[in-house]
Amino acid sequence: MNDRTQTLAYVDAARGGVASQEQRNRVLRNTYWLLALSLLPTVLGAWLGVATGVTRGLSGGLGLVVFLGGAFGFMFAIEKTKNSAAGVPVLLAFTFFMGLMLSRMIALVLGFKNGSELVMTAMGGTAGVFFVMASLASVIKRDLSGLGKWLFVGALVVMVGAIVNVFVGSTVGMLVISTLVIGVFSLYMLYDLKRIIDGGETNYISATLALYLDLFNVFQGLLALLGLGGSSD
């Protein structure tokens, strides 16, 4: 949830003129394929992290530094390579890293007696949000570009709140932040999908990066909420 601000700058840099309908369809199709592919390294990274416990010690400030440093570094590399053959491998390496970073939360939730069920519920909820937003993006005719500035502010508030809560460790704060994350990045999903459909994004690697981050944050928010509920059972 903390890496959306930098991503916006990278994604916005790729905006150009309105694409033809054929190009829009091609970008959307390639984005969906690459997005599906990007989930495989994420699952692999999460599994490796849970199995080995390699991220177990990344808590508090250390975990925040590693996460932000790695995420921003990868996003910078993706921006630099998005128009070359290296773009896809760099993106997939990024998604593996994100899965690895997510493994600490997954391992924590799996420690509950119904942990596996909670993880599957979060996955199903994320898929449901994506389906709803994709359906809305395909039928809404109104230009949603003006929504971007408000979502940016919302993401910035969430990011600052999340960083502060890393050091405060408030359960109530985590509950509020997770709820805001789900709301903000669900709308971001709609916004990013609409931009692709309308031809505002013509690079499928940038488009995939934006949607991946939306999905990642929604899943993380749902998992955090379910984990908070599971921990009180």
C-alpha positions as CSV (number, residue, x, y, z in Angstrom):
1,M,0.0,0.0,0.0
2,N,3.0,2.3,0.4
3,D,4.3,2.3,-3.2
4,R,1.3,3.7,-5.1
5,T,2.6,7.3,-5.0
6,Q,5.7,6.6,-7.0
7,T,3.9,4.4,-9.4
8,L,1.5,7.2,-10.3
9,A,4.4,9.3,-11.4
10,Y,5.7,6.5,-13.6
11,V,2.4,5.6,-15.1
12,D,1.4,9.2,-15.7
13,A,4.7,9.7,-17.6
14,A,3.5,7.1,-20.2
15,R,0.3,8.9,-21.1
16,G,0.1,10.0,-24.6
17,G,-2.6,10.7,-27.2
18,V,-5.8,8.7,-27.6
19,A,-5.1,5.3,-29.2
20,S,-7.2,3.7,-32.0
21,Q,-9.8,1.1,-31.0
22,E,-7.5,-1.7,-32.4
23,Q,-4.6,-0.5,-30.3
24,R,-6.8,-0.1,-27.2
25,N,-8.0,-3.7,-27.6
26,R,-4.5,-4.9,-28.1
27,V,-3.2,-3.1,-25.0
28,L,-6.1,-4.4,-22.9
29,R,-5.6,-8.0,-24.1
30,N,-1.8,-7.9,-23.5
31,T,-2.4,-6.3,-20.1
32,Y,-4.8,-9.1,-19.0
33,W,-2.4,-11.8,-20.1
34,L,0.6,-10.2,-18.5
35,L,-1.4,-9.5,-15.3
36,A,-2.3,-13.2,-15.1
37,L,1.3,-14.2,-15.7
38,S,2.5,-11.8,-13.0
39,L,0.5,-13.6,-10.4
40,L,2.6,-16.7,-10.8
41,P,5.9,-15.1,-9.5
42,T,3.8,-13.5,-6.7
43,V,2.5,-16.9,-5.5
44,L,6.0,-18.3,-5.8
45,G,7.5,-15.5,-3.8
46,A,4.8,-15.8,-1.1
47,W,5.2,-19.6,-0.9
48,L,9.0,-19.3,-0.7
49,G,8.7,-16.6,2.0
50,V,6.3,-18.7,4.1
51,A,8.3,-21.9,3.6
52,T,11.7,-20.5,4.5
53,G,10.7,-17.7,6.9
54,V,13.2,-15.5,5.1
55,T,11.1,-12.3,5.7
56,R,10.3,-13.2,9.3
57,G,12.8,-10.7,10.7
58,L,11.6,-7.8,8.5
59,S,9.4,-6.1,11.0
60,G,9.0,-2.5,12.0
61,G,11.3,0.1,10.4
62,L,13.6,-2.5,8.8
63,G,10.7,-4.1,6.9
64,L,9.5,-0.7,5.8
65,V,12.9,0.3,4.4
66,V,13.4,-3.0,2.6
67,F,9.9,-2.9,1.1
68,L,10.0,0.8,0.0
69,G,13.6,0.5,-1.3
70,G,12.9,-2.6,-3.2
71,A,9.6,-1.5,-4.6
72,F,10.8,1.9,-5.7
73,G,13.9,0.4,-7.2
74,F,12.0,-2.1,-9.2
75,M,9.4,0.5,-10.4
76,F,12.2,2.7,-11.6
77,A,13.7,-0.2,-13.5
78,I,10.3,-1.1,-15.0
79,E,9.8,2.5,-16.2
80,K,13.3,2.4,-17.8
81,T,12.8,-0.9,-19.6
82,K,9.0,-0.9,-20.4
83,N,9.7,-0.3,-24.1
84,S,12.4,-3.0,-24.4
85,A,12.6,-6.8,-24.2
86,A,13.7,-6.5,-20.6
87,G,10.5,-4.9,-19.5
88,V,8.5,-8.1,-18.9
89,P,11.3,-10.0,-17.0
90,V,11.8,-6.9,-14.8
91,L,8.1,-6.7,-14.1
92,L,7.9,-10.4,-13.2
93,A,11.0,-10.0,-10.9
94,F,9.1,-7.2,-9.2
95,T,6.0,-9.3,-8.7
96,F,8.2,-12.1,-7.1
97,F,9.6,-9.5,-4.7
98,M,6.1,-8.3,-3.8
99,G,5.0,-11.9,-3.1
100,L,8.1,-12.3,-0.9
101,M,7.2,-9.2,1.0
102,L,3.6,-10.3,1.4
103,S,4.7,-13.7,2.8
104,R,5.1,-12.3,6.4
105,M,1.5,-11.3,6.6
106,I,0.3,-14.5,4.9
107,A,2.4,-16.6,7.4
108,L,0.9,-14.7,10.3
109,V,-2.7,-15.3,9.0
110,L,-1.9,-19.0,8.3
111,G,-1.0,-19.3,11.9
112,F,-4.7,-19.0,12.8
113,K,-6.8,-22.2,13.0
114,N,-8.8,-21.0,10.0
115,G,-5.8,-19.3,8.3
116,S,-6.1,-21.1,5.0
117,E,-9.8,-20.2,4.7
118,L,-9.0,-16.5,5.4
119,V,-6.3,-16.4,2.7
120,M,-8.7,-18.0,0.2
121,T,-11.4,-15.6,1.2
122,A,-9.1,-12.6,0.6
123,M,-8.2,-14.0,-2.8
124,G,-11.8,-14.6,-3.7
125,G,-12.7,-11.1,-2.5
126,T,-9.9,-9.5,-4.6
127,A,-11.1,-11.4,-7.7
128,G,-14.6,-10.3,-7.1
129,V,-13.6,-6.6,-6.8
130,F,-11.6,-6.9,-10.0
131,F,-14.6,-8.5,-11.8
132,V,-16.9,-5.7,-10.6
133,M,-14.5,-2.9,-11.5
134,A,-13.7,-4.4,-15.0
135,S,-17.5,-4.7,-15.7
136,L,-18.1,-1.1,-14.6
137,A,-15.2,0.2,-16.6
138,S,-16.6,-1.5,-19.8
139,V,-20.0,0.1,-19.4
140,I,-19.3,3.5,-17.9
141,K,-19.2,6.1,-20.7
142,R,-18.2,9.1,-18.5
143,D,-14.6,10.3,-18.5
144,L,-13.1,9.4,-15.1
145,S,-9.8,11.2,-15.6
146,G,-10.8,13.8,-13.0
147,L,-11.0,11.1,-10.4
148,G,-7.2,10.7,-10.5
149,K,-6.3,13.7,-8.4
150,W,-8.6,12.6,-5.6
151,L,-7.4,9.1,-5.6
152,F,-3.9,10.3,-5.5
153,V,-4.7,12.3,-2.4
154,G,-6.4,9.3,-0.9
155,A,-3.4,7.0,-1.7
156,L,-1.0,9.6,-0.1
157,V,-3.1,9.8,3.1
158,V,-3.1,6.0,3.3
159,M,0.6,5.8,2.7
160,V,1.4,8.3,5.4
161,G,-1.0,6.6,7.8
162,A,0.5,3.2,7.1
163,I,4.0,4.4,7.7
164,V,3.0,6.1,11.0
165,N,1.2,2.9,12.1
166,V,4.3,0.8,11.5
167,F,5.8,2.6,14.5
168,V,2.6,3.1,16.5
169,G,1.3,-0.5,16.1
170,S,-2.3,0.4,16.6
171,T,-4.9,-2.3,15.9
172,V,-7.6,0.3,15.4
173,G,-5.3,2.2,13.1
174,M,-4.6,-0.9,11.1
175,L,-8.4,-1.5,10.8
176,V,-9.0,2.0,9.5
177,I,-6.0,2.0,7.1
178,S,-7.0,-1.5,5.7
179,T,-10.5,-0.3,5.1
180,L,-9.3,2.8,3.3
181,V,-6.8,0.8,1.2
182,I,-9.6,-1.5,0.0
183,G,-11.8,1.5,-0.9
184,V,-9.1,3.7,-2.5
185,F,-7.5,0.9,-4.6
186,S,-10.8,-0.6,-5.7
187,L,-11.6,2.8,-7.2
188,Y,-8.0,3.0,-8.6
189,M,-8.7,-0.3,-10.3
190,L,-11.7,1.2,-12.0
191,Y,-9.8,4.3,-12.9
192,D,-6.8,2.4,-14.4
193,L,-9.1,0.0,-16.3
194,K,-11.1,2.9,-17.7
195,R,-7.8,4.6,-18.8
196,I,-6.8,1.5,-20.8
197,I,-10.2,1.1,-22.4
198,D,-10.3,4.8,-23.3
199,G,-6.8,4.7,-24.8
200,G,-5.2,6.8,-22.1
201,E,-2.6,4.1,-21.5
202,T,-0.8,2.6,-24.5
203,N,2.0,0.7,-22.8
204,Y,0.8,-2.7,-21.6
205,I,3.7,-3.0,-19.1
206,S,2.8,0.2,-17.4
207,A,-0.9,-0.8,-17.5
208,T,-0.1,-4.1,-15.9
209,L,2.0,-2.5,-13.2
210,A,-0.8,-0.1,-12.3
211,L,-3.4,-2.9,-12.1
212,Y,-1.1,-5.3,-10.3
213,L,-0.5,-2.7,-7.6
214,D,-4.3,-2.2,-7.3
215,L,-4.9,-5.9,-6.9
216,F,-2.0,-6.3,-4.5
217,N,-3.2,-3.5,-2.2
218,V,-6.8,-4.7,-2.3
219,F,-5.7,-8.3,-1.4
220,Q,-3.4,-7.0,1.3
221,G,-6.2,-4.8,2.8
222,L,-8.7,-7.7,2.8
223,L,-6.1,-10.1,4.3
224,A,-5.3,-7.6,7.0
225,L,-9.0,-7.1,7.9
226,L,-9.7,-10.8,7.9
227,G,-6.5,-11.4,9.9
228,L,-7.6,-8.9,12.5
229,G,-10.9,-10.7,12.8
230,G,-9.3,-14.1,12.9
231,S,-6.9,-13.0,15.6
232,S,-9.8,-12.2,17.9
233,D,-11.6,-15.6,17.5
